[in-house]
């Protein structure tokens, strides 16, 4: 692990949270319109739960990215960071596919690919910096739940 860098930590957390919030802009406009009209399963959480959950998850992702970025250069670090970027882009794309384009089936397919890249990120991160991997476990868990919810919404609509 490299020397602690406040700047890298702040940049990592702020950039991840800002990009996550940007994805949320697409979501917010659809919550009270299109999404409200969908048939949802009994286990669909209240809308008020999503902002605090995603805030926590994006903050954890930011710290995870910092731990990777601040680690010594290696092939596994480069792979972990590449997979992190890919899964994060997929995370942002899911909001567009589901909430903007209203394509629940395509969103389901996409979230499964995202899940795979989160898992790859965790596996490679674990060999670079264990805490970077552990910090992504709640995110992977939430995406598992989100995939089940996405599937249920797809089937019900």
N, C-alpha and C positions, 0 to 999 in steps of 0.2 A: 504494500500500500504506500502510495506517495505521501508527501507531506500534506497535512490538512490545508485546504484552500477554501476560504470563505467565499471568494469570488466564484469558483467553480460550483460550489454548493448552491449559492444563490441563483446563478445562471441556470443550473440544471432544474431546480425546483420551479423557478419563475417561468422559464420557457415551457416546460411540460404543462404547468397549470394554465398558462395563457393559451396554449394551443388547445388544451382540453376545453377551456371556456369558449374558445372560438367555435369548436364543434357543438357546444351546447347552445349556441345562438340559433342554429338550424332547428334544434330540438324544441326550444322554448316556444317558437311560433306555432308549432304543431300540437303541443300538449292539449290546449283547450279546444282545438278544432278537430283535425283528422284523428289523432290518437284517442281523444275522448269518445269518439263514435265507434271505435273498434270494440268487438267482443273480446273480453280478456278473461283469463282463467281466474279461479278463486284465489290463487296464491300471488296474484299481481300486487306488488306493494303499493302503498299510497304514493302519489307523485312527490310528496314532500320529502321522501326518503332519498331520492336520487341525487339531489345536489350535495347533501353532506357525505354520502357514500363516495361519490365521484371526487369530491374535494380531497377526502382522505386518500383515495386510491391514486390520484394524480400526484399528491404530495409524496406518497410512498414511492411512486415510480420515479419522481424527480430525485429523491435521495438515492435510489437504486442506480439510476444513471450516473449520478455523481460518483458513487463508489466504483463503478466500472471505469469511468473517465479518469479517475484519480489513481487507478491501478497501473502497475508497470506494463509497458507495451509487450504484447504477445499475440500469437495467432488466435488463441481462445478469447482474449479480450476483444480483438477486432471482430470476431464472429459474434460474440455476445452483443456488442454495440450495434452491429449490422442487424441482427435479429431484433434488437430492441427498437431500432428505427422502423423496420418493416412492420412489426406488430403495432407500433404506435400509429403509423400511417393507416394501417387496416382499422385501427380503433376509430380514427377520424372518419374514414370512409364509411364505416358502418352507420354512423349517424346520418350521413347523406343518403345512403341507400334506403335505410329504413324510414327516416322521418321526412326527408325532402322528396325522394322519388316514390315513397310509399310501396316499395318492393320488399314485402316481408319474406318472400321465398328466397330472393337473391341475398337479402340481409342474413338469412339463416345460413346459407352456403358460405357467405363471407365470414361470419363469426366463427365458423368451424375452422377456417383457414387461420383466422386471427388467433384462435385458441392454440393451434399447433405452433405458431410463431412465438406466442407467449411461453409455451412449454420449452421450445428450443432456447429462448432467451434465458429461462431459468436454468436449464441444464448447462449451458455454456457459462453463465454467470457464476454458478456454483463452483466451477473449477478455477475461477479468477478471484472472486471475492464472495464468500458465503453469504454475507449479509445482503449483498446486492440481489442474490437469488431469493433469500427468505422474504425480503420486502415485497416481492412480486407474488407471493402465494395468495394473499387476500385478493389481489387483482384477478388471478387465475380462477379463484373460487367464485368471484362475482361474475366473471365471464361465463363460467359453467352455468350459473343460475340464469344469466341473461340469455344464453343459448336455449335453455329449456323454456324460458318465457317467450322468446322469439318463436320457437317451434309451436308452442301452444297458441299464440296469436295467429300464426300462419294457418294452423289447422282450423281454428274457430272462425276465421274470416275468409 
